[in-house]
């Protein structure tokens, strides 16, 4: 019922030349892929040329961050309108690296989510617990807070424009993946929270991606799970072969 969604987060990797090359290889490799949504999220300086490379293809474009003011003296930031002007349809918000390296908190992330929605950008709201939080049995309370505060004041008319990505921080870039069952359990929990905040129908439509060391070798086992609707992929999205294999996961 929920269309699978595979997203690549290029983080602060590649340059304009290698980024455009990768985008072109992905365009070539996805011509026959029809039943799933595909997104790539390059760093800001690459967006304009990558947008040209993917125009008219199956690949959609997103950004990795955005600021919540229309414009102004915010050195180093990029606005929603700027992202829209280079054909971005989505924006990753609240990624764990933004939360933990750049100290973004739930309130700031919520402002970004609301602003993105106001402009028509679709947010991918990232949530996930630290290793010590998991070990202390706090996974659910941390994730519940991040989801509820991140979606604060998002109306029922807009909630289905939001995608949630569950990315346990201890699994990002570490080679450690949550087991499919562990990830599915947290996804089911997120769906329950969203059902409580909105309705069961809204929560049934919500797409929840898993992120954290998704690779060609583990994607099939993750995607078979009922509550896992897609993947947010970092490292393995930087190589065309690996990312194409992930895009073409087999969920049977
Ligand atoms: P990873 O990153 O696939 O390299 O673990 C995922 C992410 O940070 O979105």
py3Dmol code that shows the C-alpha trace and the ligand (Angstrom):
import py3Dmol

protein = """\
ATOM      1  CA  UNK A   1       0.000   0.000   0.000  1.00  0.00           C
ATOM      2  CA  UNK A   2       2.865   2.412   0.792  1.00  0.00           C
ATOM      3  CA  UNK A   3       5.155   3.021  -2.153  1.00  0.00           C
ATOM      4  CA  UNK A   4       8.775   2.185  -1.281  1.00  0.00           C
ATOM      5  CA  UNK A   5      11.088   5.173  -0.979  1.00  0.00           C
ATOM      6  CA  UNK A   6      14.861   4.859  -1.325  1.00  0.00           C
ATOM      7  CA  UNK A   7      16.910   7.955  -0.513  1.00  0.00           C
ATOM      8  CA  UNK A   8      20.633   8.609  -0.770  1.00  0.00           C
ATOM      9  CA  UNK A   9      22.236  11.073   1.624  1.00  0.00           C
ATOM     10  CA  UNK A  10      25.543  12.097   0.082  1.00  0.00           C
ATOM     11  CA  UNK A  11      26.535  14.080   3.184  1.00  0.00           C
ATOM     12  CA  UNK A  12      29.713  16.159   2.664  1.00  0.00           C
ATOM     13  CA  UNK A  13      31.107  13.850  -0.011  1.00  0.00           C
ATOM     14  CA  UNK A  14      31.754  14.138  -3.766  1.00  0.00           C
ATOM     15  CA  UNK A  15      32.281  17.309  -5.790  1.00  0.00           C
ATOM     16  CA  UNK A  16      30.434  18.805  -8.714  1.00  0.00           C
ATOM     17  CA  UNK A  17      32.140  16.537 -11.263  1.00  0.00           C
ATOM     18  CA  UNK A  18      31.901  13.252  -9.373  1.00  0.00           C
ATOM     19  CA  UNK A  19      28.410  14.096  -8.148  1.00  0.00           C
ATOM     20  CA  UNK A  20      27.111  14.712 -11.668  1.00  0.00           C
ATOM     21  CA  UNK A  21      28.794  11.489 -12.856  1.00  0.00           C
ATOM     22  CA  UNK A  22      27.114   9.506 -10.112  1.00  0.00           C
ATOM     23  CA  UNK A  23      23.748  11.123 -10.833  1.00  0.00           C
ATOM     24  CA  UNK A  24      24.042  10.236 -14.535  1.00  0.00           C
ATOM     25  CA  UNK A  25      24.899   6.619 -13.712  1.00  0.00           C
ATOM     26  CA  UNK A  26      21.842   6.437 -11.468  1.00  0.00           C
ATOM     27  CA  UNK A  27      19.639   7.923 -14.192  1.00  0.00           C
ATOM     28  CA  UNK A  28      20.879   5.258 -16.617  1.00  0.00           C
ATOM     29  CA  UNK A  29      20.433   2.466 -14.109  1.00  0.00           C
ATOM     30  CA  UNK A  30      16.867   3.309 -13.072  1.00  0.00           C
ATOM     31  CA  UNK A  31      15.118   3.766 -16.405  1.00  0.00           C
ATOM     32  CA  UNK A  32      13.060   0.609 -15.848  1.00  0.00           C
ATOM     33  CA  UNK A  33      12.313   1.144 -12.153  1.00  0.00           C
ATOM     34  CA  UNK A  34       8.683   2.169 -11.861  1.00  0.00           C
ATOM     35  CA  UNK A  35       7.285   1.017  -8.557  1.00  0.00           C
ATOM     36  CA  UNK A  36       9.358   2.975  -6.075  1.00  0.00           C
ATOM     37  CA  UNK A  37      10.386   6.545  -5.322  1.00  0.00           C
ATOM     38  CA  UNK A  38      14.073   7.400  -5.574  1.00  0.00           C
ATOM     39  CA  UNK A  39      15.749  10.456  -4.074  1.00  0.00           C
ATOM     40  CA  UNK A  40      19.311  11.732  -3.918  1.00  0.00           C
ATOM     41  CA  UNK A  41      20.434  14.473  -1.555  1.00  0.00           C
ATOM     42  CA  UNK A  42      23.740  16.068  -2.617  1.00  0.00           C
ATOM     43  CA  UNK A  43      25.496  18.876  -0.740  1.00  0.00           C
ATOM     44  CA  UNK A  44      24.248  22.405  -1.550  1.00  0.00           C
ATOM     45  CA  UNK A  45      26.908  23.399  -4.122  1.00  0.00           C
ATOM     46  CA  UNK A  46      26.184  20.315  -6.233  1.00  0.00           C
ATOM     47  CA  UNK A  47      22.413  20.714  -6.386  1.00  0.00           C
ATOM     48  CA  UNK A  48      22.141  22.901  -9.442  1.00  0.00           C
ATOM     49  CA  UNK A  49      24.198  20.719 -11.783  1.00  0.00           C
ATOM     50  CA  UNK A  50      22.854  17.464 -10.366  1.00  0.00           C
ATOM     51  CA  UNK A  51      19.338  18.842 -10.964  1.00  0.00           C
ATOM     52  CA  UNK A  52      20.187  19.231 -14.656  1.00  0.00           C
ATOM     53  CA  UNK A  53      21.634  15.699 -14.768  1.00  0.00           C
ATOM     54  CA  UNK A  54      18.480  14.086 -13.319  1.00  0.00           C
ATOM     55  CA  UNK A  55      15.879  16.224 -15.094  1.00  0.00           C
ATOM     56  CA  UNK A  56      13.133  14.100 -16.632  1.00  0.00           C
ATOM     57  CA  UNK A  57      14.433  10.915 -15.007  1.00  0.00           C
ATOM     58  CA  UNK A  58      13.176   8.639 -12.241  1.00  0.00           C
ATOM     59  CA  UNK A  59      15.565  10.311  -9.779  1.00  0.00           C
ATOM     60  CA  UNK A  60      14.242  13.062  -7.522  1.00  0.00           C
ATOM     61  CA  UNK A  61      16.352  15.672  -5.817  1.00  0.00           C
ATOM     62  CA  UNK A  62      16.497  16.698  -2.182  1.00  0.00           C
ATOM     63  CA  UNK A  63      18.693  18.728   0.146  1.00  0.00           C
ATOM     64  CA  UNK A  64      20.321  17.766   3.421  1.00  0.00           C
ATOM     65  CA  UNK A  65      19.291  20.774   5.462  1.00  0.00           C
ATOM     66  CA  UNK A  66      17.585  24.160   5.285  1.00  0.00           C
ATOM     67  CA  UNK A  67      16.969  27.194   7.474  1.00  0.00           C
ATOM     68  CA  UNK A  68      13.542  28.252   8.673  1.00  0.00           C
ATOM     69  CA  UNK A  69      13.517  31.900   7.591  1.00  0.00           C
ATOM     70  CA  UNK A  70      12.508  33.094   4.146  1.00  0.00           C
ATOM     71  CA  UNK A  71      15.739  35.026   3.603  1.00  0.00           C
ATOM     72  CA  UNK A  72      18.102  37.253   5.517  1.00  0.00           C
ATOM     73  CA  UNK A  73      21.467  37.693   7.138  1.00  0.00           C
ATOM     74  CA  UNK A  74      22.043  34.025   7.991  1.00  0.00           C
ATOM     75  CA  UNK A  75      25.564  33.388   6.816  1.00  0.00           C
ATOM     76  CA  UNK A  76      26.144  29.833   5.716  1.00  0.00           C
ATOM     77  CA  UNK A  77      22.479  28.830   5.512  1.00  0.00           C
ATOM     78  CA  UNK A  78      20.220  27.979   2.568  1.00  0.00           C
ATOM     79  CA  UNK A  79      16.524  28.833   2.309  1.00  0.00           C
ATOM     80  CA  UNK A  80      13.596  26.736   1.181  1.00  0.00           C
ATOM     81  CA  UNK A  81      13.073  28.983  -1.853  1.00  0.00           C
ATOM     82  CA  UNK A  82      16.697  28.474  -2.883  1.00  0.00           C
ATOM     83  CA  UNK A  83      16.220  24.709  -2.707  1.00  0.00           C
ATOM     84  CA  UNK A  84      12.966  24.872  -4.654  1.00  0.00           C
ATOM     85  CA  UNK A  85      14.691  26.992  -7.311  1.00  0.00           C
ATOM     86  CA  UNK A  86      17.136  24.143  -7.993  1.00  0.00           C
ATOM     87  CA  UNK A  87      14.345  21.550  -8.238  1.00  0.00           C
ATOM     88  CA  UNK A  88      14.507  20.063  -4.753  1.00  0.00           C
ATOM     89  CA  UNK A  89      11.262  18.455  -3.663  1.00  0.00           C
ATOM     90  CA  UNK A  90      12.457  17.069  -0.340  1.00  0.00           C
ATOM     91  CA  UNK A  91      14.721  18.129   2.489  1.00  0.00           C
ATOM     92  CA  UNK A  92      16.313  15.966   5.188  1.00  0.00           C
ATOM     93  CA  UNK A  93      15.748  17.590   8.587  1.00  0.00           C
ATOM     94  CA  UNK A  94      17.038  16.671  12.016  1.00  0.00           C
ATOM     95  CA  UNK A  95      19.630  14.229  10.770  1.00  0.00           C
ATOM     96  CA  UNK A  96      21.621  12.883  13.707  1.00  0.00           C
ATOM     97  CA  UNK A  97      24.724  14.687  12.462  1.00  0.00           C
ATOM     98  CA  UNK A  98      22.773  17.954  12.571  1.00  0.00           C
ATOM     99  CA  UNK A  99      21.517  17.099  16.052  1.00  0.00           C
ATOM    100  CA  UNK A 100      24.804  15.890  17.516  1.00  0.00           C
ATOM    101  CA  UNK A 101      27.553  17.731  15.585  1.00  0.00           C
ATOM    102  CA  UNK A 102      25.682  21.016  15.070  1.00  0.00           C
ATOM    103  CA  UNK A 103      23.549  20.946  18.231  1.00  0.00           C
ATOM    104  CA  UNK A 104      20.168  21.216  16.568  1.00  0.00           C
ATOM    105  CA  UNK A 105      17.378  20.563  19.038  1.00  0.00           C
ATOM    106  CA  UNK A 106      13.806  19.369  18.590  1.00  0.00           C
ATOM    107  CA  UNK A 107      12.410  22.909  18.681  1.00  0.00           C
ATOM    108  CA  UNK A 108      14.678  24.109  15.895  1.00  0.00           C
ATOM    109  CA  UNK A 109      14.011  21.014  13.836  1.00  0.00           C
ATOM    110  CA  UNK A 110      10.274  21.547  14.274  1.00  0.00           C
ATOM    111  CA  UNK A 111      10.593  25.123  12.980  1.00  0.00           C
ATOM    112  CA  UNK A 112      12.354  23.743   9.920  1.00  0.00           C
ATOM    113  CA  UNK A 113       9.693  21.073   9.381  1.00  0.00           C
ATOM    114  CA  UNK A 114       6.907  23.671   9.565  1.00  0.00           C
ATOM    115  CA  UNK A 115       8.719  26.067   7.277  1.00  0.00           C
ATOM    116  CA  UNK A 116       9.512  23.383   4.719  1.00  0.00           C
ATOM    117  CA  UNK A 117       5.861  22.306   4.593  1.00  0.00           C
ATOM    118  CA  UNK A 118       4.719  25.899   4.214  1.00  0.00           C
ATOM    119  CA  UNK A 119       6.834  26.268   1.096  1.00  0.00           C
ATOM    120  CA  UNK A 120       5.913  22.897  -0.398  1.00  0.00           C
ATOM    121  CA  UNK A 121       9.142  21.070   0.386  1.00  0.00           C
ATOM    122  CA  UNK A 122       8.577  17.607   1.824  1.00  0.00           C
ATOM    123  CA  UNK A 123      10.574  17.030   4.997  1.00  0.00           C
ATOM    124  CA  UNK A 124      12.288  13.766   5.839  1.00  0.00           C
ATOM    125  CA  UNK A 125      12.311  14.044   9.612  1.00  0.00           C
ATOM    126  CA  UNK A 126      15.099  11.929  11.106  1.00  0.00           C
ATOM    127  CA  UNK A 127      14.852  10.459  14.567  1.00  0.00           C
ATOM    128  CA  UNK A 128      16.923   7.916  16.469  1.00  0.00           C
ATOM    129  CA  UNK A 129      18.538   7.096  19.765  1.00  0.00           C
ATOM    130  CA  UNK A 130      22.179   7.103  20.852  1.00  0.00           C
ATOM    131  CA  UNK A 131      23.841   3.839  21.897  1.00  0.00           C
ATOM    132  CA  UNK A 132      23.767   4.772  25.577  1.00  0.00           C
ATOM    133  CA  UNK A 133      20.078   5.617  25.304  1.00  0.00           C
ATOM    134  CA  UNK A 134      19.348   2.214  23.732  1.00  0.00           C
ATOM    135  CA  UNK A 135      21.396   0.440  26.394  1.00  0.00           C
ATOM    136  CA  UNK A 136      19.531   2.347  29.106  1.00  0.00           C
ATOM    137  CA  UNK A 137      16.196   1.177  27.645  1.00  0.00           C
ATOM    138  CA  UNK A 138      15.291   4.697  26.524  1.00  0.00           C
ATOM    139  CA  UNK A 139      14.848   4.098  22.792  1.00  0.00           C
ATOM    140  CA  UNK A 140      11.077   4.545  22.860  1.00  0.00           C
ATOM    141  CA  UNK A 141      11.037   7.622  25.066  1.00  0.00           C
ATOM    142  CA  UNK A 142      13.734   9.350  22.969  1.00  0.00           C
ATOM    143  CA  UNK A 143      12.062   8.508  19.677  1.00  0.00           C
ATOM    144  CA  UNK A 144       8.619   9.476  20.976  1.00  0.00           C
ATOM    145  CA  UNK A 145       9.886  12.881  22.034  1.00  0.00           C
ATOM    146  CA  UNK A 146      11.666  13.476  18.715  1.00  0.00           C
ATOM    147  CA  UNK A 147       8.583  12.494  16.717  1.00  0.00           C
ATOM    148  CA  UNK A 148       6.072  14.432  18.823  1.00  0.00           C
ATOM    149  CA  UNK A 149       8.175  17.603  19.073  1.00  0.00           C
ATOM    150  CA  UNK A 150       9.353  17.382  15.468  1.00  0.00           C
ATOM    151  CA  UNK A 151       5.743  17.218  14.264  1.00  0.00           C
ATOM    152  CA  UNK A 152       4.424  19.838  16.689  1.00  0.00           C
ATOM    153  CA  UNK A 153       1.750  21.937  14.931  1.00  0.00           C
ATOM    154  CA  UNK A 154       1.973  19.942  11.708  1.00  0.00           C
ATOM    155  CA  UNK A 155      -1.671  19.773  10.676  1.00  0.00           C
ATOM    156  CA  UNK A 156      -3.523  16.688   9.590  1.00  0.00           C
ATOM    157  CA  UNK A 157      -3.720  18.175   6.081  1.00  0.00           C
ATOM    158  CA  UNK A 158       0.081  18.193   5.878  1.00  0.00           C
ATOM    159  CA  UNK A 159       1.267  15.191   7.836  1.00  0.00           C
ATOM    160  CA  UNK A 160       1.239  12.892   4.843  1.00  0.00           C
ATOM    161  CA  UNK A 161       3.763  15.187   3.160  1.00  0.00           C
ATOM    162  CA  UNK A 162       6.202  14.213   5.896  1.00  0.00           C
ATOM    163  CA  UNK A 163       8.402  11.140   5.748  1.00  0.00           C
ATOM    164  CA  UNK A 164      10.023   9.883   8.920  1.00  0.00           C
ATOM    165  CA  UNK A 165      13.432   8.233   8.910  1.00  0.00           C
ATOM    166  CA  UNK A 166      14.375   6.084  11.885  1.00  0.00           C
ATOM    167  CA  UNK A 167      18.149   6.146  12.141  1.00  0.00           C
ATOM    168  CA  UNK A 168      19.607   4.699  15.335  1.00  0.00           C
ATOM    169  CA  UNK A 169      22.687   6.850  15.846  1.00  0.00           C
ATOM    170  CA  UNK A 170      24.857   3.849  16.752  1.00  0.00           C
ATOM    171  CA  UNK A 171      24.134   2.311  13.323  1.00  0.00           C
ATOM    172  CA  UNK A 172      25.071   5.343  11.210  1.00  0.00           C
ATOM    173  CA  UNK A 173      28.351   4.932   9.394  1.00  0.00           C
ATOM    174  CA  UNK A 174      29.441   2.192  11.788  1.00  0.00           C
ATOM    175  CA  UNK A 175      28.668  -0.927   9.767  1.00  0.00           C
ATOM    176  CA  UNK A 176      26.289  -1.987  12.565  1.00  0.00           C
ATOM    177  CA  UNK A 177      22.698  -2.277  11.368  1.00  0.00           C
ATOM    178  CA  UNK A 178      19.697  -2.727  13.582  1.00  0.00           C
ATOM    179  CA  UNK A 179      18.319  -6.192  12.904  1.00  0.00           C
ATOM    180  CA  UNK A 180      15.250  -6.117  10.682  1.00  0.00           C
ATOM    181  CA  UNK A 181      13.127  -7.133  13.682  1.00  0.00           C
ATOM    182  CA  UNK A 182      14.567  -4.431  15.950  1.00  0.00           C
ATOM    183  CA  UNK A 183      14.115  -1.766  13.283  1.00  0.00           C
ATOM    184  CA  UNK A 184      10.594  -2.953  12.502  1.00  0.00           C
ATOM    185  CA  UNK A 185       9.665  -2.783  16.184  1.00  0.00           C
ATOM    186  CA  UNK A 186      10.718   0.874  16.408  1.00  0.00           C
ATOM    187  CA  UNK A 187       8.937   1.645  13.125  1.00  0.00           C
ATOM    188  CA  UNK A 188       5.760   0.057  14.516  1.00  0.00           C
ATOM    189  CA  UNK A 189       6.178   2.176  17.639  1.00  0.00           C
ATOM    190  CA  UNK A 190       6.526   5.350  15.523  1.00  0.00           C
ATOM    191  CA  UNK A 191       3.402   4.387  13.617  1.00  0.00           C
ATOM    192  CA  UNK A 192       1.575   4.012  16.928  1.00  0.00           C
ATOM    193  CA  UNK A 193       2.704   7.462  18.075  1.00  0.00           C
ATOM    194  CA  UNK A 194       1.553   9.031  14.806  1.00  0.00           C
ATOM    195  CA  UNK A 195      -1.776   7.194  15.037  1.00  0.00           C
ATOM    196  CA  UNK A 196      -2.206   8.703  18.501  1.00  0.00           C
ATOM    197  CA  UNK A 197      -1.284  12.198  17.337  1.00  0.00           C
ATOM    198  CA  UNK A 198      -3.416  12.042  14.168  1.00  0.00           C
ATOM    199  CA  UNK A 199      -5.346   8.908  13.250  1.00  0.00           C
ATOM    200  CA  UNK A 200      -4.867   5.302  12.253  1.00  0.00           C
ATOM    201  CA  UNK A 201      -5.562   6.199   8.615  1.00  0.00           C
ATOM    202  CA  UNK A 202      -2.850   8.878   8.601  1.00  0.00           C
ATOM    203  CA  UNK A 203      -0.389   6.566  10.268  1.00  0.00           C
ATOM    204  CA  UNK A 204      -1.147   3.775   7.758  1.00  0.00           C
ATOM    205  CA  UNK A 205      -0.148   6.135   4.942  1.00  0.00           C
ATOM    206  CA  UNK A 206       3.008   7.464   6.628  1.00  0.00           C
ATOM    207  CA  UNK A 207       6.215   6.254   5.069  1.00  0.00           C
ATOM    208  CA  UNK A 208       8.929   5.365   7.569  1.00  0.00           C
ATOM    209  CA  UNK A 209      12.443   4.806   6.240  1.00  0.00           C
ATOM    210  CA  UNK A 210      15.206   2.960   8.032  1.00  0.00           C
ATOM    211  CA  UNK A 211      18.724   4.399   7.984  1.00  0.00           C
ATOM    212  CA  UNK A 212      22.028   3.236   9.414  1.00  0.00           C
ATOM    213  CA  UNK A 213      24.530   1.153   7.439  1.00  0.00           C
ATOM    214  CA  UNK A 214      22.017   0.010   4.814  1.00  0.00           C
ATOM    215  CA  UNK A 215      23.997  -1.944   2.206  1.00  0.00           C
ATOM    216  CA  UNK A 216      23.276  -4.157  -0.807  1.00  0.00           C
ATOM    217  CA  UNK A 217      23.711  -7.166   1.486  1.00  0.00           C
ATOM    218  CA  UNK A 218      21.128  -6.226   4.112  1.00  0.00           C
ATOM    219  CA  UNK A 219      18.507  -4.165   2.268  1.00  0.00           C
ATOM    220  CA  UNK A 220      16.347  -7.115   1.210  1.00  0.00           C
ATOM    221  CA  UNK A 221      15.974  -8.348   4.785  1.00  0.00           C
ATOM    222  CA  UNK A 222      14.998  -4.885   5.992  1.00  0.00           C
ATOM    223  CA  UNK A 223      12.550  -4.136   3.189  1.00  0.00           C
ATOM    224  CA  UNK A 224      10.610  -7.333   3.783  1.00  0.00           C
ATOM    225  CA  UNK A 225       9.408  -5.957   7.123  1.00  0.00           C
ATOM    226  CA  UNK A 226       5.880  -4.681   7.356  1.00  0.00           C
ATOM    227  CA  UNK A 227       6.677  -1.270   8.805  1.00  0.00           C
ATOM    228  CA  UNK A 228       9.857  -0.515   6.868  1.00  0.00           C
ATOM    229  CA  UNK A 229       8.878   1.464   3.784  1.00  0.00           C
ATOM    230  CA  UNK A 230      12.277   2.436   2.507  1.00  0.00           C
ATOM    231  CA  UNK A 231      15.837   3.342   3.321  1.00  0.00           C
ATOM    232  CA  UNK A 232      17.900   6.453   3.920  1.00  0.00           C
ATOM    233  CA  UNK A 233      21.343   5.455   2.762  1.00  0.00           C
ATOM    234  CA  UNK A 234      24.619   7.249   3.463  1.00  0.00           C
ATOM    235  CA  UNK A 235      27.892   5.540   2.551  1.00  0.00           C
ATOM    236  CA  UNK A 236      26.410   3.013   0.140  1.00  0.00           C
ATOM    237  CA  UNK A 237      24.648   5.757  -1.844  1.00  0.00           C
ATOM    238  CA  UNK A 238      28.000   7.123  -3.048  1.00  0.00           C
ATOM    239  CA  UNK A 239      28.708   4.263  -5.445  1.00  0.00           C
ATOM    240  CA  UNK A 240      26.369   3.699  -8.383  1.00  0.00           C
ATOM    241  CA  UNK A 241      26.518  -0.123  -8.258  1.00  0.00           C
ATOM    242  CA  UNK A 242      25.787  -0.335  -4.562  1.00  0.00           C
ATOM    243  CA  UNK A 243      23.009   2.249  -4.590  1.00  0.00           C
ATOM    244  CA  UNK A 244      21.369   0.752  -7.681  1.00  0.00           C
ATOM    245  CA  UNK A 245      21.326  -2.639  -5.972  1.00  0.00           C
ATOM    246  CA  UNK A 246      19.675  -1.040  -2.933  1.00  0.00           C
ATOM    247  CA  UNK A 247      17.133   0.743  -5.130  1.00  0.00           C
ATOM    248  CA  UNK A 248      16.365  -2.592  -6.777  1.00  0.00           C
ATOM    249  CA  UNK A 249      15.883  -4.413  -3.462  1.00  0.00           C
ATOM    250  CA  UNK A 250      13.901  -7.599  -3.606  1.00  0.00           C
ATOM    251  CA  UNK A 251      11.322  -7.800  -0.885  1.00  0.00           C
ATOM    252  CA  UNK A 252      10.061 -11.295  -1.637  1.00  0.00           C
TER     253      UNK A 252
END
"""
ligand_1 = """\
9
LIG
P 25.095 5.307 6.569
O 24.375 6.722 6.826
O 24.249 4.557 5.571
O 26.458 5.656 6.057
O 25.142 4.599 7.883
C 22.990 6.816 6.916
C 22.594 8.247 7.198
O 23.296 8.932 7.958
O 21.587 8.741 6.677
"""
view = py3Dmol.view(width=600, height=400)
view.addModel(protein, "pdb")
view.setStyle({"model": 0}, {"cartoon": {"style": "trace"}})
view.addModel(ligand_1, "xyz")
view.setStyle({"model": 1}, {"stick": {}})
view.zoomTo()
view.show()
